[in-house]
Amino acid sequence: MKTARYQGRFYRDWTQAKDLHVSHIAAKETDLEILTNKRLDRELVEERIRAYRWDIENYITKDYRFLTSLKPLSVELNAPLIIREMSLQSQKVNVGPMACVAGAVAEFLGRDLLKKGYKDVIIENGGDIFIKSSSVRRIGIYAGRSRLWSNIKLIIRPKETPLGVCTSSGTIGHSLSFGCADSVVIVSKNTLLADAAATACANRINSKYDMQKALDFARSIKGVLGVVIILKNDLLSWGKIELD
């Protein structure tokens, strides 16, 4: 279990997208880097963040299990859409709904911006990314102690987007993990599913001998398009994965 202490998102210093406007917006635990093809409407984004955080926080006051459960949780039929989506996607991989909260915020904000006419939208929320791009993009995979893979990048083609690219780690960051993988990256058309699946997959890895089973688990999840697993000097991948 990793600590709850905030760890600076130093990897943002490596962002290279000179054709896009880069913005940073933080509200309590929500800390986003947003790249767009035109100047960001910060007022809109801040309003939507407040709305989504209200939906989540208010639901937790009604049912505290939504915050703490490590298993799937059914929610009220009239619950806010973001709550219902978190419940639905987490059920697919047998984790608690908060396992996909970062992916949920990224995806819902991404949809909002696309509806407002933005053509290129990349939202990074603690290693969980929603991306819609009209150009080829390269997303670095940070694997901490795995120096062998320090420069590896995931290539994302425009026709594949919008796409969710989410990362979970047992050695990096502050999120709860029961495994020791340096990096598990899941690609899906649904960012919430990618987030939940990355968590579930990373939880299964405690040694290099668990990597194949974890990969097979990821492959079995309907909606998962690809996976990359890194543990020290070992790397496994499957699916629609193009590495540079």
C-alpha positions in Angstrom: 0.0 0.0 0.0 1.4 3.4 -1.0 1.3 6.4 1.2 -1.4 9.0 0.9 1.2 11.8 0.7 0.9 13.9 -2.5 3.7 13.3 -5.0 4.5 16.1 -7.4 3.6 15.3 -11.0 7.1 15.9 -12.4 6.4 14.0 -15.6 4.3 17.0 -16.7 7.6 18.8 -17.3 8.2 16.4 -20.2 5.1 17.4 -22.1 5.9 18.1 -25.7 2.9 19.4 -27.7 3.9 22.8 -29.1 0.8 22.9 -31.3 -1.5 22.8 -28.3 -2.4 25.2 -25.5 -1.4 23.8 -22.1 -3.4 24.6 -19.0 -3.2 23.4 -15.4 -6.3 23.4 -13.2 -6.5 22.1 -9.6 -9.4 21.8 -7.2 -8.8 19.9 -4.0 -7.6 16.4 -5.0 -8.4 17.1 -8.7 -5.2 18.2 -10.4 -5.4 18.3 -14.2 -3.2 19.1 -17.1 -5.3 20.0 -20.1 -4.0 20.4 -23.7 -6.4 21.8 -26.3 -6.2 23.1 -29.9 -7.5 26.5 -28.8 -7.3 28.5 -25.6 -9.1 26.7 -22.8 -12.3 28.1 -21.4 -11.1 27.9 -17.8 -14.4 29.1 -16.4 -16.3 26.3 -18.1 -13.8 23.6 -16.9 -13.8 24.9 -13.4 -17.6 24.9 -13.3 -17.7 21.3 -14.6 -15.1 20.1 -12.1 -17.1 21.6 -9.2 -20.3 19.9 -10.6 -18.6 16.5 -10.9 -16.9 16.8 -7.5 -20.3 17.8 -6.0 -22.0 14.8 -7.6 -19.3 12.4 -6.1 -18.9 14.1 -2.7 -22.7 14.4 -2.2 -23.3 10.8 -3.1 -20.6 9.7 -0.6 -22.5 11.6 2.1 -25.5 9.4 1.3 -23.5 6.1 1.0 -20.0 6.2 2.5 -19.3 2.8 1.0 -18.9 4.5 -2.4 -15.7 6.0 -1.1 -14.3 3.0 0.8 -15.5 -0.1 -1.0 -12.8 -2.2 -2.7 -15.5 -4.3 -4.4 -18.2 -3.3 -7.0 -21.1 -1.4 -5.5 -24.6 -0.9 -6.9 -25.9 2.6 -6.8 -29.3 4.3 -6.9 -31.1 4.4 -10.3 -31.5 8.1 -10.0 -27.8 8.7 -9.0 -25.9 11.3 -11.1 -24.5 9.9 -14.4 -20.9 10.0 -13.3 -21.8 7.9 -10.3 -23.7 5.4 -12.4 -20.8 5.2 -14.9 -18.2 4.7 -12.1 -20.4 1.9 -10.7 -20.9 0.2 -14.1 -17.3 0.2 -15.3 -15.8 -0.9 -11.9 -18.3 -3.8 -11.9 -16.7 -5.1 -15.1 -13.3 -5.7 -13.4 -14.4 -6.3 -9.8 -13.0 -3.3 -8.1 -14.6 -0.5 -6.0 -16.1 2.5 -7.9 -13.5 5.0 -6.7 -10.8 3.0 -8.6 -11.9 4.9 -11.7 -12.6 8.3 -10.3 -9.6 10.0 -12.0 -10.6 8.4 -15.4 -14.2 9.5 -14.8 -13.3 13.2 -14.3 -11.0 13.1 -17.3 -13.6 11.4 -19.6 -16.5 13.6 -18.6 -14.5 16.8 -19.0 -13.2 15.6 -22.3 -16.7 15.0 -23.6 -17.8 18.4 -22.4 -14.9 20.1 -24.3 -15.6 18.1 -27.5 -19.2 19.2 -27.3 -18.0 22.8 -27.1 -16.2 22.5 -30.4 -12.6 21.6 -29.4 -10.9 19.4 -31.9 -7.9 18.3 -29.9 -8.4 17.5 -26.2 -5.9 15.8 -23.9 -6.7 15.6 -20.2 -4.2 14.1 -17.8 -5.4 13.3 -14.3 -2.7 11.7 -12.3 -1.5 9.3 -15.0 -5.0 8.7 -16.4 -5.6 10.3 -19.8 -8.5 11.1 -22.1 -7.3 11.9 -25.6 -8.9 13.1 -28.7 -6.4 14.2 -31.3 -6.1 15.1 -35.0 -2.4 14.4 -35.0 -0.2 11.5 -34.0 0.7 11.7 -30.3 3.3 9.9 -28.2 2.6 9.3 -24.6 5.5 8.4 -22.4 5.3 5.5 -20.0 7.0 6.3 -16.8 8.1 3.1 -15.0 10.2 4.5 -12.2 13.0 2.1 -11.3 12.8 0.3 -14.7 15.6 2.2 -16.4 15.6 -0.2 -19.4 12.2 1.3 -20.4 12.9 4.9 -19.4 12.3 6.3 -22.9 9.4 4.1 -24.1 6.4 5.8 -25.6 2.9 4.7 -26.6 2.0 5.9 -30.1 -1.6 7.1 -30.5 -3.0 7.6 -34.0 -5.9 10.1 -34.6 -8.3 7.4 -36.0 -8.0 5.6 -32.7 -9.3 8.5 -30.6 -11.1 9.4 -28.5 -9.4 7.0 -26.2 -8.6 6.4 -22.6 -5.0 5.6 -21.6 -4.7 4.8 -17.9 -1.8 3.8 -15.7 -1.6 2.1 -12.4 1.6 1.3 -10.4 2.5 -0.4 -7.2 5.8 1.6 -6.9 4.9 5.1 -8.1 2.3 7.6 -6.9 -0.1 7.8 -4.0 -3.0 5.7 -5.1 -3.9 2.4 -3.4 -2.4 -0.7 -5.0 -2.0 -4.2 -3.8 0.7 -5.1 -6.3 4.3 -4.2 -7.1 4.3 -3.6 -10.9 6.2 -0.5 -11.9 3.6 0.3 -14.6 0.4 -1.2 -16.0 -1.1 0.8 -18.9 -4.5 0.0 -20.2 -6.0 1.4 -23.4 -9.8 1.5 -23.9 -12.4 3.6 -25.7 -13.8 4.2 -22.2 -11.4 6.1 -19.8 -13.3 4.9 -16.7 -12.9 1.2 -17.8 -9.2 1.8 -18.6 -8.7 3.3 -15.1 -10.5 0.5 -13.3 -8.8 -2.2 -15.4 -5.3 -0.8 -14.8 -6.0 -0.9 -11.0 -7.3 -4.4 -11.1 -4.5 -5.7 -13.3 -1.8 -4.0 -11.2 -3.3 -5.5 -8.0 -2.6 -9.0 -9.5 1.2 -8.5 -9.9 3.5 -9.3 -7.0 6.4 -10.9 -9.0 7.4 -11.4 -12.7 5.6 -14.7 -12.5 2.3 -13.0 -12.2 2.7 -10.8 -15.3 1.3 -13.3 -17.8 -1.8 -14.0 -15.7 -2.4 -10.3 -15.2 -2.1 -9.8 -19.0 -4.5 -12.6 -19.6 -6.9 -11.0 -17.2 -6.7 -7.7 -19.0 -7.3 -9.5 -22.3 -10.5 -11.1 -20.9 -12.1 -7.7 -20.2 -14.6 -6.6 -22.9 -13.7 -3.1 -24.0 -9.9 -3.3 -23.2 -8.0 -2.7 -26.4 -4.5 -3.1 -25.2 -2.2 -3.5 -22.2 1.4 -2.9 -21.3 2.9 -4.3 -18.1 6.4 -3.4 -16.8 8.1 -4.9 -13.8 11.8 -4.0 -13.4 13.4 -5.3 -16.6 10.4 -7.3 -17.9 7.8 -6.0 -20.3 4.7 -7.7 -21.7 2.2 -6.2 -24.1 -0.9 -7.2 -25.9 -3.5 -5.7 -28.3 -3.6 -2.4 -30.1 -0.3 -1.3 -28.7 2.3 0.6 -30.8 5.5 1.4 -28.9 8.3 3.7 -29.8 
